[in-house]
Amino acid sequence: MLVEWLVDETERLADQGPPEVAAKTVRVLCRRGRAVAHFVRLWSLDRAYGPALQLAATERFPWPLPDAELDACELMQEIVFWETHSAESDADAA
């Protein structure tokens, strides 16, 4: 799910501007994808809520943090949904 979202975002970015800008943005997006995957693993699989919250604060994730235990797939779906709609809102505002 995360990889599919990253591919979709990469394709969208590639169509929007010069290749140099798109390449830098893709690197940032890949880093964000790794951070999201790490958060989901900490929260859902390791049940390490403190470190997960610390990571979320450090990365300044804009989406609402879970308030209960969530299945990793369900949590990833919520995050990807939020990230997708956040990116669409940013694109509409620009």
C-alpha positions in Angstrom: 0.0 0.0 0.0 2.8 2.4 0.9 4.8 1.6 -2.2 1.8 2.1 -4.4 1.2 5.5 -2.8 4.8 6.4 -3.3 4.7 5.4 -7.0 1.5 7.4 -7.5 3.0 10.5 -5.9 6.2 10.1 -7.9 4.3 9.9 -11.1 2.2 13.0 -10.2 5.4 14.9 -9.3 7.2 13.9 -12.5 4.4 15.5 -14.5 4.5 18.8 -12.6 7.9 20.3 -13.1 11.5 20.2 -14.1 13.3 16.8 -13.6 15.7 18.3 -11.1 13.0 19.5 -8.8 11.0 16.3 -9.2 14.1 14.2 -8.3 14.7 16.2 -5.1 11.1 15.9 -4.1 11.1 12.2 -4.8 14.0 11.8 -2.4 12.1 13.7 0.3 9.0 11.6 -0.4 11.0 8.3 -0.1 12.4 9.5 3.2 8.9 10.2 4.4 7.7 6.8 3.3 10.4 5.2 5.4 9.4 7.3 8.4 5.7 6.3 7.9 6.6 2.7 7.7 8.7 2.9 10.8 5.9 4.7 12.7 3.4 2.0 11.7 5.8 -0.8 12.8 6.4 0.9 16.1 2.7 1.6 16.8 1.0 -1.6 15.5 3.6 -4.3 15.6 6.0 -3.4 18.4 3.3 -1.6 20.5 6.1 0.9 21.3 3.8 3.9 21.7 6.3 6.2 23.3 8.9 5.9 20.5 6.2 6.0 17.9 4.9 9.3 19.3 8.5 10.7 19.5 9.0 9.8 15.9 5.7 11.4 14.9 6.8 14.6 16.7 10.3 14.6 15.2 8.9 14.1 11.7 6.1 16.5 12.2 3.5 14.2 10.8 0.4 16.3 10.0 -2.2 13.5 10.3 -4.0 12.7 13.5 -2.3 10.2 15.7 -4.1 7.0 16.6 -5.7 7.0 20.0 -6.0 3.2 20.3 -4.3 0.0 19.1 -4.8 -0.4 15.4 -3.9 -3.2 12.9 -0.9 -2.2 10.8 -2.9 -2.4 7.6 -5.7 -0.3 9.0 -3.3 2.3 10.3 -1.4 2.4 7.0 -4.6 2.9 5.1 -5.5 5.9 7.4 -2.1 7.5 7.0 -2.0 7.0 3.2 -5.5 8.4 2.9 -4.5 11.5 4.9 -1.3 12.0 3.0 -3.0 11.7 -0.4 -5.7 14.2 0.5 -3.2 16.5 2.1 -1.1 16.5 -1.1 -4.2 17.1 -3.2 -5.2 20.1 -1.0 -1.7 21.5 -1.3 -1.8 21.1 -5.1 -5.2 22.8 -5.3 -3.9 25.7 -3.2 -0.8 26.2 -5.4 
